[in-house]
Amino acid sequence: MSTENNSQSVVIPPSVKGLVDIDPWLEPHVEELAYRRKLADDWIVKLNDTEGGILKFADSYKTLGLHVQKDNSITYKEYAPNAVHATLFGDFNNWQHDTHPMKKDEFGFFHIVVPPNADGSPAIPHNSRVKIFLTLPDGSRIARLPPYIQRATAPPKESGDSNYEARFWNPESTYKFQNARPKLPNSLKIYEAHVGFGL
């Protein structure tokens, strides 16, 4: 245990001063709070410089993942900068790992366009299972659920597998909301925060 005089006042960095003013119990943690604030601020700068801002980045679900186009082709885009090769596979191609290879761009995004069937219908049926198959730099290969999938389900109990399954969600008719959208609140409301979950 330290025998130093603890009566010295703590220097509070300006980036977290407002927070500590509101909650003085945080004062012993100002260094960690300032460090985390700097990480967040650095991400904001990075997103502003590379993505057009945090709001545009938050809209990435509109381009990443699986999307049906007007001609019923399906585009799939995934960010996997560490992978050297990727393919899309699932029920639609009988789980063959090599029939739908994706192309990687210089930013680490993999892309593929799956053309429609001969009858014009989407080649990936609604509610069918899909995965992405990645080859890593060391040559190992792993199958993963697409992170931007719109629906994931538990497998049947009889399968003995506890891993969730990604489902391509493309119903013939979309859900019609019964009530008006609530008004936007005047201030930020955080329902839950999962530290370390996300980026």
N, C-alpha and C positions, 0 to 999 in steps of 0.2 A: 504494500500500500504506500502511496506517495506521501511524503511528509512536507511537501511544498505548501506554501500558503495559498489556499484556494479562495482567498478574498479578492483576488485580482478580477477585474471585470473582463468578461469575454468580449472579444471583438466580433461584432455581428456583421457579416458581409451584407452590403446593400441589397443584393439579390433576394435575400430571405428576411430582411429586417421587418417588412410589413407583416409577414407570417408570424414572426416571433413576438411582435408587438401585440398581435391578437391572442397568441397562446404562449405565454412566457415559459411554460413547462417544456417547450421545444428547445430552449436555450442550450442545454447540454449537447444537443445534436446539430448545432448550426453548421459545423464543417461538413457533415454528411448531407444535410439538406442543401447546402450551397453546391456541393459536388453534383448531386442529382439534378438540381436546377440548371447547372451548366450543361449537363448531358441533354436535358430537355431543350434548352435554348439552342444548343448545337444542332439538334435534330430539326428544329424550326428553321434555322438558317439553311440547312441542307435541303429540306423540303421546298423552301422558297426558291432556292437556286436551281434545283433539278426537276421539281415536279409542278412548279407553278403555285406552290402554297399548300398548307395543310388541308384546306377544304378540297382542292383538286385531288390530293392524295387520298383523302377519305372516299372519294368517288371512284377509286380504282376498281371496285367491284363491278363497275359498268363495262370495263374492258378486260379484266382478268377473269379467268375461269371459262366456263362453257356458255356460249351465246348462240341462239338460233338467229340466222339472218333472214331477210325477206325471201330469198330464194330457197329457204330451208336447208342451206348449208349450215354447218356448225363450226364456229371458230372457238379455238381453245388457246389461251395464253397463260403461261405460268412463269413466275420468277424463281429460278433455281440456278444462281450464278456459280455454285460449286459443282454442279453436274456437268459432265462432258457430253452426255447423250440422254435423250428422253423420248419415250413413246407413250402414246395414249392407247389404252386397251380396256376391254371389258366384255360384257355380254354381247355387245354389238359386233365384235369381231372374234367371238369364241375364245377370248382371253389370249389371243396370239400377241406375243411381245414385239413382233417385228413388222407388222403390217401398217402401222400408222406412226412412222417416225416424225419427230418434230424438228424444226430448224431453230437454232440458237442465234440470237443477234448479239451485237457487241456489248450490250448492256446486261446480259445474263437472262434475258427473257426467251423462253421457248414458245414457238408458235406452230399451229397446224390449222388447216381448213379441211374439214371432213365434208366432201360433197354429198348432196342429197342422193337418195336411192333413185333408181331408174323411173319410178312412178312419181317422183317429186317429193316424197315424204322424207323427213329427217332420217339420216342413217343411224342415229342413236335413238332408240325408242324411249318414250317417256317412262320414267321410273326404273330404267335399267341400271345395272351396276357399272361403275367405271373407276379406273385408277390411272395413275401416272407411274411409269416404270423408269427409274433413273439409274444411270451408270455414273458412278463417282470416280474421281481422279485415280484412286487406288485400284480401279477395276471392279470393285464390288457393285452389285446391282440390288436395288431396293424398290419395292412397290409401295406407293403412298396414296392416300386419299387426296384429291385436289383440294387445297386449302380454301378455295373460293366456291366450293360446291354449295348448292342451295338447300340440299336435303341429305341427311345421313340417318341411317336406320340401324338398329341392333339386328344382328343376324338371328335366324330362328334358333331357339334353344337347342333343338335337336342337332344342330351343326357342331356343337361343342366348341365353337369359336366365339370369343368375346369381343373381337374387333368390330367396330362399326363399319358399315358399308356406305360408300358414296353413291347417291342415286341421282341420275340426270333428271331434272325436274322440268318438264315441258308439257303441262296438261293442255288439252284442247281448248278449254275455256279457263280464263283466269278468275280468281276470286273477286267478287264484287263486295266492297266494303259497305256495311249497312249503316254506319254512322259517320258523321263529319269528323275530319281530323281535328284533334284538340288544338287550341291556340298555343303558339310558342310561348314558353315562359320568359320572363324578363331576365332571369339569371340562370346560370348553369346548374343543372341538377344531375348529380352522379348517383345512380342507383347502386352500382357495385363497381369496385375497382380491383382487378386481378393483377397484382404486381408480377411483372415478368411474363405476362401472357400477351402475345401479339408480336410486335416487331422483334 
